[in-house]
Amino acid sequence: MTDSTYPIGTPGKKWNHSDKAQWLAGQVIKRSYQDEVLTLINELKGTLTVEQYGELNYNEGCYPLYALQTPNFDDAKPTVLITGGVHGYETSGVHGALRFAKTSALNQSQHFNIVIAPCISPWGYETINRWNPSAIDPNRSFYDNSPAHESAAVMAYVKSLNLDLLAHIDLHETTNTDNSEFRPALAAREGTTNTNWNIPDGFYLVADSKKPEPEFQKVIIEGVAKVTHIAPSDENNALIGVPQEQFGVINYAARELGLCMGFTDAPFVTTTEVYPDSPSANSEQCILAQVAVINSALNYLNK
């Protein structure tokens, strides 16, 4: 399905500064990072190590950035990175990371050192947005000299830890607004014609084409299937226009695309895609699906 209309910009031309300013002026705060995220992080103090790794200073507000670590890091244990809220509007990514931190992190820390960055894009969380205030997608910006402050901050933090990562799990959603808002906005920003994708009804994973680890992905899919349904492929055996590699799994070139899951050298990586708009799922299931991903992945790595 193609829809080339978007109320900002000139068709066929990339957005200029004025267009981006017009887009930004239309964004409004819809929920509170302080009340819905920082409150939960503060509740974990005393159980996990809470560390501020940066701060985003926008005209729209100042946002402290926090990471969580399991206590008593042990060099003999492998280290796992969990990231959420790269796209701030993808709610279960943020709250799945925090729910795992609350319910499972200490138990899993018997076998792993765990680092959690639960909400990388807090302005996006508050405005329910894919982009940051500069109309930049943080999940296409994980590379050196990143133009996205959100991406640059968490990359610098992880680098400062000087740890060899065994795994990186990045928590996301695919939503109906991908077609109704974000893909049309992207096409308008880039001066191209928008072609919407088929939104899969259910959960799926995006693996890294350079290190797909199919058995790792398969075990995660099996774990999530106990919580919520897995997305079937379309008539072309594809999910979001990408050929399915196995049930519920597609591959992307993570580093080349500047994806969050591609910025480390961890051998085991995956990006989750929960579908919160499904009539067969609710918000709690979406959060539990994200938790199931992490626990299934860690149980596999600990076998």
Secondary structure, 3 states (H helix, E strand, C coil): CECCCCCCCCCCCCCCHHHHHHHHHCCCCCCCHHHHHHHHHHHCECCEEEEEEEEEEECCEEEEEEEEECCCCCCCCCEEEEEECCCCCCHHHHHHHHHHHHHCHHHHCCCCEEEEECCCCHHHHHHCCCCCCCCCCHHHCCCCCCCCHHHHHHHHHHHHHCCCEEEEEEECECCCHHHHHHHHHHHHHHCCCCECCCCCCCEEEEEECCCCCHHHHHHHHHHHCCCCCECCCCCCCEECCEEEEECCEEEECHHHHCCHHHCCCCCEEEEEEECCCCCCCCHHHHHHHHHHHHHHHHHHHCC
